[in-house]
Amino acid sequence: MVRHYGVFKFHDNVSPSEIDECFAAMKDMVGKIPGLQDMEHGPYQSDEGLNEGFTHGFLMTFDSVESRDAYLPHPIHEAVKDIVVPRLKEVIVFDFVV
């Protein structure tokens, strides 16, 4: 199993509804891309203050490294990136195997 985790800093002019559109498009990949089992997301919610300006995070679960690797160039993922990436000021993605 692979966890594909990321955090986003959106451009200042990106509206809450545009942020919702990004995550809806990402969530919609579940069931359409083989091996993508789940996707969760949400805004930063901590008083700790260690988010360094990142405002939202997501966590995807893949059934295998091979599924994650196939997801990366998948046409559906590429279409979602066309929606999400232009709205981002910065992104960090980190994968780990469990």
N, C-alpha and C positions, 0 to 999 in steps of 0.2 A: 504494500500500500504506500502511496506517495501523497504527502501533504504539500500543496502548492499555495504558499502564503504570500500576500502582498499588502503594501500600504501605499496610499495615494495622497498627494498634495494636489488639489485642483487649482487651476488658475483662478484668480480673484473674481473674474467676471462670470464664472460658471454658476448657474442658478441651482437651487435645491432640486428643481424638477429635472434639470439636465443630469445632476448626480444620480437621481432616481432612475433615469433612463439608462445610464451606464450600468448600474447594478442589475436592472431588469434584463438587459441584453446579456450580461454575464450569466445570470441565473438561468436564463432560457437555454443556455448551452447544455445543461444537464438533461440527459435523455436523448440528446441529438449527437453528441460526440461520444463514440464508444469508450467505455472505461471511466468516464467522468461520472462519479457516483453522487457527489453532493457539492454544493457551493453555499457558503454562508458569508454574510457581510454585515457591516455596521459602522457607525461613526465612533470615533475615539470617545471613550467613557471612563476617564480616570482622573483623579486629583493628583496623581503622581507627577504629571508634567514631563514625562520622558519621551513624548511623541515627536519632538523636534519639528513641529509644524505639520506633520502628517495628520490628516483629519479623518480618514476612513481606511478600513482594512477588509480583507477578504481571505477566506480559506477554502480551497478546493481539495477534494479527495479523489484520487485516481486509484484504480484497482492495481496498477502496476507501473513500473518505470516505463515500460513499452507504451502503455496507453498515454502517459504524460508526454512522451516523446512524439507520439503521433498527433496529439492535440496541438502542439506548438505550431506546426505549419498547416493545420486543418483549415479549410476554407471558411467554415463557420467562425472559428477563432479569429481569422484574419478580418472578417467582416465586423466582428465585435470590436477588434482593435481600432478599426476605422471610426467607430463611435467614441470609444473611450480615450485613446491616446491623445488626440488633439486637445482634449480638455484638461490634460494633466500638466502640471508644472514639474512634478517629480514623482517617480515611482521606485519602489524597492520590491523585488520578488525574491523569495527564498524557498527552496524545495528541500524536503527531507524525507527519508524513507523510514517507515515505522513497521 
